[in-house]
Amino acid sequence: MKTVTGLFDNYDQASDAVGELEATGVPHDDISIVANNSGGWHTGEASKAGEDAAAGAGVGAVIGGAGGLLTGLGLMAIPGVGPVVAAGWLAATAVGAVGGAAVGGAAGGIIGAMTESGVPENDAHVYAEGVRRGGTMVTARVEDDLVPNAEQILKQYDSVDIAGRRNEYEAGGWTGFDPTADVYPADDLERARGRRNV
C-alpha cells in the first residue's frame, strides 16, 4: 500500500475527492480528512476520538461509521492549528503516536503519522501548515495498482501544488510547521483565501 495525500484550499473540493475515492473502491477506513475549522463552519461537539483511540477503538471506528467517512466528522483541537474537523486513520495514528494523550496533544503526532506512512517529512510540514492556514488535507492508503487513479482524483479536484505552496510559505519567512505556534489569525485566513480565489 502507498499513501497519497492532497491539500485543498476549499473543503468542498476535498469532500468531493473523498467521495470519489470511496466510489472507486478505496475503503473509508483507509481515507482521512483533516480540515481547519477556525471559522466554525462545522458545528457539533468535540470528539472523544482521542480517548477512544487510546482505548483501542480508533478514530475511524469512532467517527467514520457506516455511510462513509464524511458522515462522522469529529471536532478536535490541534496545537499550532487550532480547531479542526477530522475523521479517519491518520487522526487515530496521530493520537496513538502521543501515547494516548488527549487529541489536543497530537499535533506533533500528525507529522509523525504522515512520515511513518510514507509522506516525506518536508511535505508533511507543508500539509500541516496548509491546514493551519485554513486548508483541508485528504490522505488515503491505497493498493499499489490504485495509486495512479487516486493521485488523479486528488489532482482533478484541484489539490494544491505542494512545492509551490512550500515556496510561497518560505517566501514569507516560514521554516516549518510549529505545533507551539498560535492559531493562524482569522483575518490572515480570509486574506489568503481571497488571494487564492482570484
N, C-alpha and C positions, 0 to 999 in steps of 0.2 A: 504494500500500500504506500501511497505517496500523499503528502499534504499539499493541497493547493489553497492559496489564500488570495482574497481580493479586498481592497479598501474602497469604500464608496463614500462620496460626499453627500449622497442622498439616500436616506433609509429605504424609500420605496424601491429604488433600483436594487438595493441589496436584498430586500424582501422578494422581489421578482426573481433574482438569481437563485435564492434559496428554493423557491417554489419550482424552478426549472430543474435544479439539481435533484430535488426529490422526485420530480416527474420522470427523469431519465434513469431512475433506479438507485440513486445514492441514498441509503437509509438515513432518516433524520437523526438517528443515533450517531452518525458519522459526520454530521454538519454542526457547526457552531456559529452563532452570531453574537456580536458584542456591539451595541450601539450607544453612543453618547445620549444621555437623557437630561442634560443640564437645563434644557428649555422646558422640561416637564411634559413633553408630547405624549409620553406613555404614562398612564396613571395606574395605580394599583398599590398593593402593599409590598414592602420589601420582602424579598425571598428569603426563606430559611435554607437556601441551597447550600450555603457554606457548612452549616451544621449537619445537614443531611448527607452531604458528600463526605464529610469527615466520618460519619457513621457508616459509610459504605454504600449509600443509596445512589450517589452520583447525580450530578445536576441534570443530566439527560433524562434520568428516570423521574426526577422530581418535577422538572418544569417542561420537559419535552412532551411527554404524554402521548396519548393516541390522537390522531388527527393532524400530525405534522408538527414540526419544530416550532413554528411561529405561533401556534395556538397557546403555548405555555411560556411565554416570555416572563422572566422574573426580574424585579428591580434589585439592584445591589449597588454598593459604592466601591470604587477602586481609588486608592490614594494616588494623587497626581492626575487622575482623570476626572473624578467626581462621580455623579450618579450615572449608571449605565443600565441598559436593559440587555439581558443576556440569556442565552439558552445553549445547551449542548456540551459536548465532551471537553472542549477547551476550558470552559469555566470549571468543570469538575476536576480536570487535571491541575489547573492553577491552584485550586483550593487544596488539593492533595499535596501540591508542591510546598505548601507552607505548613505542613504538618497538622492540618485540621483546624487552623486558625480561622477566625471569622472571615467572611468574604472580604471585608474591608482591608484585611492584611494581605490580600492576594495579588497586589499589583506586580511585584517582582515575579510572582508565580506565573503571570501571563507571559512575560518574556521567556521565562524558563520553559513553560509548557510548549510555547511555539518552537523554541530552538530544539527541544527534545524531540519534537515531532518532525523535524527536518527543515524548518524555516531558518535561513541564515540569520545570525544574530543582528547584523546591521539592518536587515529588512524588518525583523521583529520590532526593533526600536521605532522604525518609521510607522509600522502598523499601529503600535500602541500610542504613539504621538498623534497619529491621524484620528484615532478615536478620541483622544484628549481634546483635539481641536474640532470636535463636532461630527466626526465621521462614523461610519459603520463598517465593521470588519466581518467578513464571512470566511470561515475556514472549514475545509472539508477533507476528510481522509477518504481517498478513492483508490479502487483497484487500479493497478498499473495500466490496464487496457482502456480505462475510462479517463485517464489523465488528460489527454488532448481535448476530449469533449468537455470536461469540467473546466479546463482553462479557457476554452472558447466561450462557455456560458458566462464566466466571470467578465471576460472582455466585452461580450455582447451587451451586458448591462452596464457598461461604462465604468468599469473599475478604474481606479487611479493608477497612473504610471508611477511605480514606487521610486525608481531612480530620479525621475523628475521632481517628485514630491520631496525626496531627501534633499535635492539641490535647493529647492525653494526654502525648506526649513533651515538648512545650513547657511543660506544667504542672509537669513535673519539672525544668525548667531547661535542657532540650536546645535548642540553637540551630542544629544542622545536623550532618550526618554528618562525622565527623573520621577520616580514614584513619590518623592517627597515634595514635588512642585505643587504650587497652589492650583486649584481648578482654573482652567482657561476662562478668562473673563467673558461674560455673555456678549458684551459689546464687540470684543475681538472675534468671537464666533460669527456674529452677524456680518461683520465686515468681510471676513474670509469667505463666507458663503456668497455674499454679494459679488465679490471679485470673481469667483469661480463660475457663477451663473450668468455672467455677462457674455 
